[in-house]
Amino acid sequence: MPQTDAPPQTMPNFARTLSLTVLAMIAFAGNSILCRLALAHTDIDAASFTTLRLASGALTLWLIVAWRDRETRVAGNWASAFALFAYAAAFSFAYLSLSAATGALLLFGAVQATMIAYGLWRGERFNRQQGIGFALAVGGLVGLLLPGLSAPPLIGAVLMLAAGIAWGVYSLRGRGGGDPTRVTAGNFVRAVPFTLALSLVALSRFEIDLAGVVYALLSGAIASGLGYAVWYTALRGLTATNAATVQLSVPVIAALGGVALLGEPITLRLVLASIAILGGVAVVILAKRSPR
């Protein structure tokens, strides 16, 4: 996600930024909860959920751009659109078997690992504190995936890790790409043909019901479309470090939502892995990186 350094804020501006940031984090966590609700408790299939999510998100973002700028032209590109589609499709199929909390944690860990690995490949170097944080995060991820009674299903975990890598690639491609809302709208619009093709390929598994459609539309229009628009507005008042750090709250919010709305259990393995992964990533983000 685009991140910017922001100037000092007055109290009213700070309160506005804080409110928008909280809403955006709830929206992002809401995607995990809505997807799990739909795929575990309704008859909609994963491909149809993905198609409805991306199509409704595309329409919402296009309407936001048209209302805000009084024009309908959007930006983006096909490569980023495919990365967005790959994320959304793997995300949906992963939630056929993962809990909301586990899925959000795996997704977040994979996104951050992808972006950190890209930085290392570009020549950034860890200092000792960051090296410890990175090792802690990797250890937490390995501990979560080790075989055992409370380990997440392997196929679902691999799909969610793939979704996180795709989202990390999408985020990296979006850096400095112009107006983020207009770019995101264009990428959502371009992703629709990909997801329609997926639905055609998976036509033999086509299932749908009203509740599943509602959850998919809420995920696309509200949690994705409006959520991203709110986040990009909040970013104007956040530093890059603050923007990266605040996203640590998403798996926690998803876990709480999973317990409250889905009745999902929180295992000791998940708690310990969450502490290790989120704590390790926080150390990497907050510690100053050494120059090349």
C-alpha positions, 0 to 999 in steps of 0.5 A: 500500500502507498505510504508517505511521510506526513507533516505534523498535524493539529489536534482536529487533523490528528483525530480525523486521521486516527478515525479514518485509520481505525475504519480502514483497519476494520475494513481490511480485517472485515474482508477476512471475516466476510470471506470466511462467513460466505464460504463457511456458512453459505452456499456460494463458491469461491470463484463466484465470491471472487468475481462479485467481490472484484466487480463490486469493488471496481464499480465502487472505486470507479464511482468514487473517482467519477464523483471526486474528479468529475471524470471517469478515466482511471489508471492502473495497468494489466500486470498489477491487475493480474497480481490483484486478481491472483491475490483475491482468488487465492484469498477466497480459495484459502478461506474454504479451510482456514479460520479468519484469524489464521488466514489474516495472520498468514496473509499479513506475514506473507505480504510483509515478508515479500516487501522486506525480501524485495528491500534486501534484494535491492541492497538494503541491509538489516542491523542486528535488531532487525535481524532478530526481529526477522528471525522471530517472525520467520520462526513464528510462521514456521511454528504456526505451519508445523504439523500438529493437531492445531496446524492450519490445513496445508493447502489453505495455508499455501494458498493464503501465503500465495495471496500474500505474495501476490498482494506484496507484489501488487503493493510494490508495483503501486509505489509512486504510481500516481493517484492511488485511488484512480490507480486502484480503481483501474486495476480493479476494473482490469481484474474483472475479466480475469475473475470472469475467466476463473468463474467460467473455468470453475463453472461445474462448481457454481453455487450461489445464494442470497446470503453469499452474494450479500457477503461478497458485495459487502466485501467488494464494495465496502471492505475493499472499495470504500476501505481502500479509499478511506485508507488512502485518505488516512495515509496523507496524515501518517508517516511511512513507519506509522502506516506500516506499523498500524497494519499490525492490528489487522490480524488481531481485529480479524481474530476478534471478529472471528471469535465474536461472529464466527465462534472460532477458537483461538489456540495457544499455537495461534496466539504464540505465532501471532506474537512472534510474527507481528512482534518480529515484523514490528521490530523490522519496521520500527528499527532504522535500516542500515544504508547499503 
